[in-house]
Every structure is written in C-alpha cells, then in structure tokens.
Amino acid sequence: MIYAISDLHLSFNTDKPMKVFGKHWYKHYEKIEKDWKARVKEDDLVLLPGDISWAMRLEEAKEDMNFLRRMPGKKVMVKGNHDYWWQSLNKVSQMYPEFMYIQNNSILHEHIAICGTRGWICPNKHKFTNEDEKLYKREINRLELSLNTVPDHVDTIYVMTHYPPTNDCLEPSDFTRLYETYGVDKVIYGHLHGEDSFKMGLMGVRNHVDYQLVSCDYLDFKLKLIK
C-alpha cells in the first residue's frame, strides 16, 4: 500500500501549537498517530510532501523525527516551505538515514517511481515577483531532474510536491505541462489549508494526470490511501 499525508507541522520541541489555527488542530498529531498505526503496515510506503516540522534547526527537529520513527511504514519526504530544519540534504540524511528523501532524484517502490520537488507558487494575477519567477523556474528544473532519473522500464510515475501544481485559478503551469509530457500518473501535494484554500487546489483527473491534495486538515488528519 502507498499512503500520503502532508503538512504535519510537528512541534514537539518548539513552541508552535497548531490550535491557534482552529480547534480542529488541537493535538492533531494524536489523531494522525491513531489513524497511522491502525492502517499502515511496515512494508507500506508513506509519502510526506513537506512542512513536516516547525523546527528551525536540525537538532530541534529530533523529537518530531522520533515521532515519525515510531510510526510504521517506510517514509518518503520532500521539503516544504516551512521546513527550515532541512538546510542540507546530506546532513539530514546522515542524521536520519531511516527515511527516504527526494531532491533531484527518484525512488522505486515495486513497479512505481516516486519523483518530486518542493515546488513554488505558480504565475498568477495577484502577486508574482521576479524572485518568485526565479524560484519557480528552479523548481521546474529540479522536477525535471527528478523525472529524468526514472528508469526506462518503469511505466508508472507518482510525483510528490509541497506546493500545488497550479495557481488559484487552476490554470495550466510548467508543472502540469511536465507531468503531461512525462506521462505522470499521480501528483500528490499539500500546502493548502482551510476551506477557502482547498477550493484553489487542482483535484481529480486532468489530461490523464490524477491530482490529489493531501494536506492533513483536508484529510481530517487521516492518511490518504494512494494505491
């Protein structure tokens, strides 16, 4: 089985209680843990598309990573915009080698390739600065690097990003064009929170690509079965 859940926003070692974002966030990690342990087996894959911990430094993320260590399954991560503790992939992977990380690479799970990148906001009519354009293009390049690592014999591709694949008007982007060009089957992403934001997320099948929002509050703090 493959499951996914994004935006865990763990803060066991930092003063960042999520209940300030609404009562449904009160002890949200307990809801996640209960569902996770009830459904996930050790051989299952769990995709974590960013905003994993509020920690600012790698050492501060220790308790949050220990929480994930206690959860069953094999965990795969991409970086989110709030993952400041993730400064260097080399340092992160050395300290937490039991997790898998996607950054300019891909991993294979049975017959499926898992690719990904953080992503960035897409061009839109509200605000898109020169710096946004720079980061957007960089993430497009990183995504293509990841997709290019998929072996020729693999015919099923999943992509996990933190940011949504389109702007709030759900217009095509360079991300969606890459997904269609490379024959990506599923795109799993997070970042969006709250009912108004959920409406800005592309969901369902478009041009043969299945888009799935997995922000934990959208999922009522339950993991989503992807396959």
PAVOVO-716169 format. One line per 10 residues: number of its first residue (from 1); their letters; for each residue y, z, x of N, C-alpha, C, O. Coordinates in pm, whole numbers, plus 50000, padded with zeros to 5 digits. Layout:
! PAVOVO-716169
NUM> a> Y,Z,X,Y,Z,X,Y,Z,X,Y,Z,X; ... .
This chain:
! PAVOVO-716169
1> miyaisdlhl> 49880,50000,50083,50000,50000,50000,50126,50000,50088,50125,50053,50199; 50232,49940,50036,50362,49945,50102,50463,50003,50002,50477,49954,49890; 50531,50109,50045,50633,50174,49964,50769,50161,50033,50776,50129,50152; 50875,50187,49959,51009,50184,50019,51100,50283,49947,51089,50305,49826; 51190,50341,50025,51296,50426,49970,51408,50433,50073,51383,50451,50192; 51531,50418,50027,51645,50412,50118,51741,50527,50092,51737,50593,49989; 51829,50549,50191,51940,50644,50176,51891,50786,50148,51937,50851,50054; 51799,50833,50230,51751,50970,50216,51862,51071,50241,51863,51179,50182; 51956,51038,50328,52071,51125,50358,52026,51270,50381,52079,51363,50320; 51930,51287,50470,51881,51420,50502,51985,51496,50584,52057,51437,50664 .
11> sfntdkpmkv> 51992,51627,50562,52095,51706,50632,52047,51849,50655,52120,51944,50628; 51924,51864,50704,51870,51998,50726,51943,52073,50838,51942,52196,50841; 52005,52000,50928,52071,52063,51042,52223,52041,51041,52292,52076,51137; 52273,51983,50933,52417,51957,50922,52466,52002,50786,52390,52005,50689; 52591,52037,50779,52650,52087,50654,52699,51970,50570,52818,51940,50564; 52604,51904,50505,52638,51786,50425,52554,51787,50297,52472,51697,50277; 52573,51886,50211,52493,51892,50088,52524,51775,49996,52640,51746,49967; 52420,51709,49950,52439,51590,49868,52476,51621,49723,52512,51530,49648; 52468,51748,49683,52501,51782,49544,52647,51754,49510,52683,51748,49392; 52732,51738,49613,52872,51704,49586,52885,51566,49522,52989,51533,49465 .
21> fgkhwykhye> 52779,51485,49531,52779,51352,49472,52718,51350,49332,52697,51244,49274; 52690,51469,49278,52634,51478,49143,52516,51572,49139,52445,51588,49238; 52496,51635,49024,52391,51736,49014,52252,51677,49034,52158,51749,49070; 52237,51546,49011,52106,51485,49030,52066,51483,49178,51949,51463,49210; 52163,51504,49268,52134,51508,49411,52095,51648,49458,52059,51665,49575; 52099,51748,49372,52068,51885,49413,51923,51894,49462,51829,51864,49388; 51908,51935,49587,51776,51944,49651,51696,51815,49629,51577,51819,49597; 51763,51702,49648,51697,51573,49625,51578,51553,49715,51483,51483,49679; 51580,51613,49834,51470,51597,49928,51340,51658,49875,51231,51613,49910; 51352,51761,49790,51231,51819,49731,51167,51723,49632,51044,51714,49623 .
31> kiekdwkarv> 51249,51651,49558,51196,51550,49465,51127,51438,49542,51019,51393,49504; 51191,51395,49651,51132,51289,49733,51000,51335,49792,50901,51262,49788; 50999,51455,49846,50877,51508,49909,50762,51519,49810,50649,51483,49841; 50791,51567,49691,50686,51583,49589,50623,51450,49554,50500,51438,49548; 50705,51350,49529,50654,51218,49493,50581,51154,49611,50474,51096,49594; 50639,51164,49729,50583,51104,49851,50442,51157,49876,50348,51080,49896; 50427,51289,49876,50297,51349,49906,50194,51322,49798,50074,51321,49825; 50239,51301,49677,50146,51276,49566,50090,51134,49568,49983,51110,49513; 50161,51040,49630,50122,50899,49617,50085,50831,49748,49998,50743,49749; 50147,50868,49856,50130,50794,49981,50011,50846,50061,49995,50967,50078 .
41> keddlvllpg> 49930,50754,50110,49817,50787,50197,49855,50759,50342,49954,50691,50369; 49776,50811,50435,49810,50800,50577,49814,50655,50625,49890,50624,50717; 49734,50568,50566,49732,50429,50609,49838,50343,50542,49854,50226,50576; 49911,50400,50448,50016,50324,50379,50139,50309,50469,50160,50385,50563; 50220,50209,50436,50345,50183,50508,50462,50226,50420,50464,50196,50301; 50558,50296,50479,50677,50338,50405,50800,50280,50475,50827,50313,50591; 50874,50195,50405,50993,50132,50460,51115,50219,50428,51136,50260,50314; 51196,50246,50531,51314,50331,50517,51437,50252,50562,51471,50254,50681; 51503,50183,50469,51613,50094,50506,51749,50163,50525,51847,50129,50459; 51754,50259,50615,51882,50312,50658,51938,50432,50586,51890,50472,50480 .
51> diswamrlee> 52043,50490,50647,52106,50615,50603,52001,50723,50585,51985,50783,50478; 51930,50746,50693,51818,50839,50693,51866,50982,50711,51817,51074,50645; 51963,51002,50801,52010,51136,50834,52162,51137,50849,52222,51039,50893; 52223,51250,50811,52366,51269,50829,52401,51313,50971,52519,51323,51005; 52302,51340,51053,52327,51391,51188,52418,51297,51267,52410,51175,51252; 52504,51355,51348,52595,51277,51431,52535,51245,51567,52568,51144,51628; 52446,51333,51614,52382,51313,51745,52232,51319,51729,52180,51377,51634; 52162,51260,51824,52017,51250,51817,51951,51387,51806,51857,51406,51729; 52002,51484,51882,51944,51618,51881,51960,51684,51744,51875,51762,51701; 52070,51653,51676,52096,51713,51545,52003,51659,51436,51990,51719,51330 .
61> akedmnflrr> 51939,51547,51463,51850,51485,51364,51709,51542,51368,51623,51499,51292; 51685,51637,51456,51548,51686,51479,51481,51735,51351,51368,51696,51321; 51549,51821,51274,51487,51875,51154,51465,51767,51048,51367,51771,50974; 51554,51671,51042,51537,51560,50948,51417,51475,50986,51339,51433,50900; 51402,51450,51116,51286,51374,51162,51157,51453,51144,51052,51396,51115; 51165,51585,51160,51046,51668,51137,51003,51662,50991,50883,51663,50961; 51100,51655,50902,51068,51638,50759,50987,51510,50739,50886,51510,50669; 51032,51401,50800,50961,51274,50786,50826,51277,50855,50731,51214,50808; 50816,51350,50964,50688,51364,51033,50583,51426,50942,50465,51391,50949; 50626,51518,50857,50532,51588,50769,50486,51501,50652,50388,51534,50585 .
71> mpgkkvmvkg> 50554,51393,50628,50518,51306,50517,50407,51210,50560,50406,51162,50673; 50313,51182,50470,50205,51088,50503,50256,50945,50514,50363,50911,50465; 50176,50862,50580,50209,50720,50592,50275,50685,50723,50318,50772,50799; 50282,50555,50748,50346,50502,50867,50488,50460,50830,50508,50381,50738; 50586,50514,50900,50725,50493,50862,50792,50386,50947,50777,50383,51069; 50865,50297,50880,50938,50188,50946,51086,50202,50910,51120,50215,50792; 51173,50199,51011,51315,50224,50988,51403,50110,51036,51373,50043,51135; 51513,50088,50963,51628,50014,51016,51748,50107,51004,51748,50201,50925; 51848,50078,51082,51967,50163,51089,52059,50139,50970,52078,50026,50926; 52118,50249,50919,52219,50239,50814,52357,50265,50870,52371,50301,50986 .
81> nhdywwqsln> 52459,50248,50788,52596,50266,50837,52630,50411,50867,52726,50438,50940; 52552,50507,50813,52577,50648,50840,52481,50707,50943,52486,50827,50970; 52397,50627,51001,52301,50678,51100,52365,50684,51239,52325,50612,51330; 52464,50772,51252,52535,50785,51380,52445,50842,51489,52470,50819,51607; 52343,50916,51451,52248,50973,51547,52169,50863,51620,52115,50886,51728; 52163,50745,51560,52089,50632,51616,52185,50549,51701,52233,50444,51657; 52212,50595,51821,52303,50524,51911,52229,50425,52000,52281,50317,52030; 52111,50461,52041,52032,50377,52131,51889,50371,52083,51823,50474,52070; 51839,50252,52057,51701,50237,52011,51604,50293,52114,51504,50354,52078; 51633,50273,52241,51546,50322,52347,51534,50475,52341,51424,50529,52351 .
91> kvsqmypefm> 51647,50543,52325,51645,50689,52320,51577,50739,52193,51500,50836,52196; 51605,50674,52081,51544,50715,51954,51393,50698,51959,51319,50788,51918; 51346,50585,52007,51202,50558,52010,51130,50647,52111,51012,50677,52093; 51199,50687,52216,51138,50779,52313,51123,50918,52254,51022,50985,52277; 51222,50963,52179,51217,51097,52121,51125,51103,51999,51061,51204,51973; 51120,50992,51923,51037,50989,51802,50947,50865,51805,50967,50772,51727; 50848,50865,51895,50763,50746,51912,50667,50720,51797,50609,50612,51788; 50650,50818,51709,50555,50800,51599,50610,50713,51487,50535,50670,51400; 50740,50687,51489,50800,50598,51390,50812,50457,51446,50813,50438,51568; 50822,50359,51356,50845,50221,51397,50988,50182,51362,51041,50223,51259 .
101> yiqnnsilhe> 51048,50102,51449,51189,50066,51433,51204,49914,51439,51138,49846,51517; 51292,49862,51354,51318,49718,51356,51462,49694,51401,51557,49738,51337; 51473,49624,51512,51603,49584,51566,51578,49464,51657,51536,49479,51772; 51603,49347,51605,51578,49220,51675,51429,49192,51694,51392,49110,51778; 51344,49257,51617,51200,49239,51629,51138,49237,51490,51209,49239,51390; 51008,49232,51484,50935,49243,51357,50808,49320,51385,50766,49334,51499; 50746,49370,51279,50617,49435,51293,50520,49370,51196,50561,49312,51095; 50393,49378,51228,50290,49322,51141,50213,49433,51073,50174,49532,51136; 50192,49417,50944,50110,49510,50867,50011,49425,50788,50047,49358,50691; 49887,49430,50833,49785,49342,50775,49832,49197,50789,49850,49151,50902 .
111> hiaicgtrgw> 49854,49125,50681,49895,48985,50691,50045,48966,50667,50092,48854,50649; 50119,49076,50666,50262,49071,50631,50348,49104,50753,50320,49198,50826; 50453,49023,50774,50552,49053,50877,50670,49125,50814,50722,49081,50711; 50711,49235,50875,50828,49310,50830,50941,49285,50928,50931,49321,51046; 51048,49224,50880,51166,49197,50963,51283,49279,50911,51271,49350,50811; 51398,49268,50979,51513,49338,50925,51629,49352,51021,51622,49313,51138; 51736,49409,50968,51856,49444,51042,51940,49533,50952,51908,49550,50834; 52046,49591,51006,52130,49678,50923,52201,49600,50814,52210,49646,50700; 52253,49481,50848,52336,49406,50756,52481,49453,50761,52516,49542,50838; 52564,49391,50678,52705,49429,50668,52759,49378,50536,52692,49302,50466 .
121> icpnkhkftn> 52882,49419,50501,52939,49368,50376,52957,49217,50387,52990,49164,50493; 52935,49149,50276,52945,49003,50273,53088,48962,50236,53162,49040,50176; 53128,48840,50273,53261,48791,50236,53287,48809,50087,53202,48777,50004; 53405,48860,50054,53438,48889,49914,53588,48879,49894,53664,48866,49991; 53631,48885,49769,53773,48866,49736,53855,48994,49746,53978,48990,49731; 53790,49108,49771,53861,49235,49772,53913,49271,49911,54033,49290,49931; 53821,49278,50006,53859,49314,50143,53753,49266,50239,53637,49305,50231; 53794,49180,50331,53702,49130,50433,53786,49096,50556,53843,48987,50566; 53794,49191,50648,53882,49180,50764,53819,49096,50874,53703,49056,50865; 53897,49070,50978,53843,48999,51094,53730,49078,51159,53633,49021,51208 .
131> edeklykrei> 53743,49211,51158,53637,49296,51213,53511,49286,51127,53400,49283,51179; 53530,49282,50994,53415,49264,50905,53344,49133,50935,53221,49128,50940; 53421,49028,50954,53361,48897,50983,53281,48900,51114,53173,48842,51123; 53335,48968,51212,53266,48981,51341,53132,49053,51324,53030,49007,51376; 53133,49165,51252,53011,49242,51231,52913,49167,51142,52792,49171,51164; 52964,49099,51042,52881,49018,50952,52805,48912,51032,52684,48896,51015; 52875,48840,51117,52812,48734,51197,52711,48792,51296,52606,48733,51321; 52744,48908,51351,52650,48972,51443,52520,49009,51373,52411,48991,51428; 52532,49060,51251,52412,49098,51177,52332,48976,51133,52209,48982,51128; 52399,48868,51102,52328,48744,51072,52246,48700,51192,52130,48662,51179 .
141> nrlelslntv> 52306,48707,51310,52235,48669,51433,52116,48761,51458,52009,48715,51497; 52134,48890,51434,52025,48984,51455,51911,48960,51357,51794,48971,51392; 51947,48928,51234,51844,48897,51135,51763,48775,51178,51641,48774,51167; 51833,48672,51225,51762,48551,51267,51674,48578,51389,51564,48523,51399; 51720,48661,51480,51636,48701,51594,51509,48768,51545,51400,48740,51595; 51522,48855,51447,51407,48924,51390,51311,48825,51324,51190,48830,51346; 51365,48735,51244,51281,48637,51174,51210,48544,51272,51099,48499,51245; 51274,48515,51383,51214,48425,51481,51099,48488,51559,51029,48419,51633; 51079,48617,51544,50966,48683,51612,50839,48680,51528,50734,48725,51575; 50846,48630,51407,50727,48626,51320,50628,48522,51374,50666,48406,51393 .
151> pdhvdtiyvm> 50504,48561,51397,50404,48466,51446,50381,48351,51348,50397,48367,51227; 50345,48236,51400,50328,48116,51318,50221,48132,51211,50230,48073,51104; 50118,48213,51240,50007,48224,51146,50038,48315,51026,49961,48320,50931; 50151,48385,51030,50188,48476,50921,50264,48398,50814,50361,48329,50844; 50219,48411,50689,50284,48335,50581,50351,48424,50477,50399,48374,50375; 50353,48556,50500,50420,48647,50408,50521,48730,50488,50486,48797,50584; 50647,48724,50445,50754,48791,50519,50834,48881,50425,50881,48838,50320; 50848,49007,50465,50937,49101,50397,51053,49131,50491,51034,49139,50613; 51171,49148,50435,51288,49187,50514,51345,49316,50456,51358,49330,50335; 51379,49409,50545,51447,49531,50502,51584,49537,50570,51594,49525,50692 .
161> thypptndcl> 51688,49557,50490,51823,49575,50540,51883,49697,50472,51835,49741,50367; 51987,49751,50532,52055,49861,50464,52153,49807,50361,52152,49850,50245; 52234,49714,50402,52336,49658,50312,52276,49557,50214,52174,49495,50244; 52339,49539,50099,52295,49438,50003,52308,49298,50062,52384,49277,50156; 52234,49202,50007,52234,49066,50061,52352,48981,50016,52372,48871,50068; 52431,49029,49920,52544,48951,49866,52665,49041,49848,52660,49161,49874; 52774,48981,49804,52891,49062,49766,52873,49114,49623,52768,49094,49562; 52976,49180,49572,52966,49242,49440,52957,49140,49326,52920,49176,49214; 52992,49014,49354,52980,48908,49253,52845,48836,49262,52821,48739,49190; 52759,48885,49350,52624,48830,49367,52625,48684,49412,52535,48607,49379 .
171> epsdftrlye> 52727,48647,49488,52738,48510,49537,52648,48489,49659,52623,48583,49734; 52599,48367,49678,52516,48338,49796,52590,48375,49925,52713,48368,49932; 52513,48414,50025,52570,48453,50154,52486,48391,50265,52385,48326,50239; 52529,48412,50388,52447,48366,50500,52315,48440,50505,52215,48386,50555; 52312,48563,50455,52186,48636,50447,52089,48567,50351,51974,48541,50387; 52136,48538,50230,52047,48475,50132,52003,48337,50179,51890,48296,50152; 52091,48265,50248,52054,48133,50298,51944,48143,50404,51853,48060,50408; 51953,48245,50489,51847,48265,50589,51715,48300,50522,51610,48249,50562; 51720,48385,50421,51598,48422,50350,51529,48299,50291,51407,48285,50299; 51608,48213,50233,51551,48092,50172,51501,47995,50277,51397,47931,50259 .
181> tygvdkviyg> 51573,47982,50387,51534,47890,50494,51403,47933,50559,51318,47850,50590; 51387,48063,50579,51269,48115,50648,51154,48149,50553,51049,48196,50596; 51173,48125,50426,51065,48150,50331,51031,48296,50313,50915,48332,50297; 51133,48381,50316,51112,48525,50297,51065,48551,50155,51117,48494,50059; 50967,48639,50142,50910,48669,50010,50984,48782,49938,51015,48772,49820; 51011,48891,50011,51078,49006,49951,51189,49057,50042,51175,49056,50165; 51298,49101,49981,51408,49166,50053,51429,49304,49992,51451,49317,49872; 51421,49406,50076,51433,49544,50032,51559,49603,50094,51576,49596,50216; 51647,49660,50014,51774,49710,50066,51821,49833,49989,51765,49867,49885; 51926,49898,50042,51981,50018,49978,52133,50015,49975,52193,49917,49932 .
191> hlhgedsfkm> 52194,50124,50020,52339,50139,50039,52416,50166,49910,52515,50238,49912; 52373,50110,49799,52447,50122,49673,52410,50252,49602,52293,50288,49593; 52514,50322,49552,52493,50449,49482,52577,50453,49354,52691,50409,49352; 52518,50507,49248,52590,50521,49122,52575,50400,49032,52557,50288,49080; 52584,50424,48902,52558,50318,48804,52647,50196,48823,52599,50083,48811; 52774,50217,48852,52864,50103,48870,52824,50019,48990,52829,49896,48985; 52784,50085,49098,52744,50012,49219,52611,49941,49201,52590,49832,49255; 52521,50002,49127,52390,49939,49107,52404,49799,49048,52326,49709,49078; 52505,49782,48963,52527,49651,48899,52569,49545,49000,52562,49425,48972; 52614,49589,49117,52659,49495,49220,52546,49454,49314,52569,49382,49412 .
201> glmgvrnhvd> 52426,49499,49286,52312,49467,49371,52228,49355,49312,52191,49358,49195; 52198,49257,49394,52113,49146,49351,51970,49196,49335,51913,49253,49427; 51913,49174,49217,51777,49221,49190,51698,49114,49118,51751,49035,49040; 51569,49113,49146,51483,49013,49087,51471,48891,49176,51514,48892,49291; 51413,48785,49122,51384,48665,49200,51499,48566,49189,51543,48530,49080; 51546,48522,49305,51645,48414,49312,51599,48316,49419,51577,48354,49534; 51585,48190,49380,51541,48085,49473,51416,48128,49550,51406,48111,49672; 51321,48183,49476,51188,48219,49527,51187,48343,49616,51084,48374,49676; 51298,48415,49626,51304,48539,49703,51320,48656,49606,51406,48654,49519; 51236,48758,49623,51238,48875,49536,51323,48985,49600,51288,49037,49706 .
211> yqlvscdyld> 51434,49021,49535,51527,49121,49588,51505,49255,49517,51500,49261,49395; 51492,49362,49597,51463,49493,49539,51555,49600,49599,51556,49622,49720; 51631,49665,49511,51717,49777,49550,51634,49905,49551,51565,49936,49453; 51640,49979,49663,51556,50099,49674,51636,50224,49714,51581,50317,49772; 51767,50225,49685,51844,50349,49706,51776,50462,49630,51735,50444,49516; 51764,50578,49693,51679,50682,49634,51731,50731,49499,51651,50767,49413; 51863,50733,49478,51913,50777,49348,51888,50670,49241,51872,50704,49123; 51884,50544,49280,51849,50438,49185,51704,50453,49140,51669,50422,49027; 51619,50501,49232,51476,50517,49204,51443,50655,49147,51326,50690,49133; 51547,50733,49114,51527,50870,49067,51448,50950,49170,51366,51036,49134 .
221> fklklik> 51473,50922,49298,51416,50994,49411,51263,50983,49418,51194,51075,49462; 51214,50869,49373,51072,50837,49383,51055,50708,49463,51134,50615,49448; 50954,50704,49547,50930,50585,49628,50893,50467,49540,50827,50484,49437; 50935,50349,49580,50902,50228,49505,50782,50160,49569,50778,50140,49690; 50684,50126,49487,50569,50051,49535,50609,49905,49552,50645,49838,49455; 50603,49856,49675,50641,49718,49706,50521,49626,49700,50530,49513,49654; 50408,49677,49747,50283,49599,49743,50163,49694,49743,50049,49649,49739 .
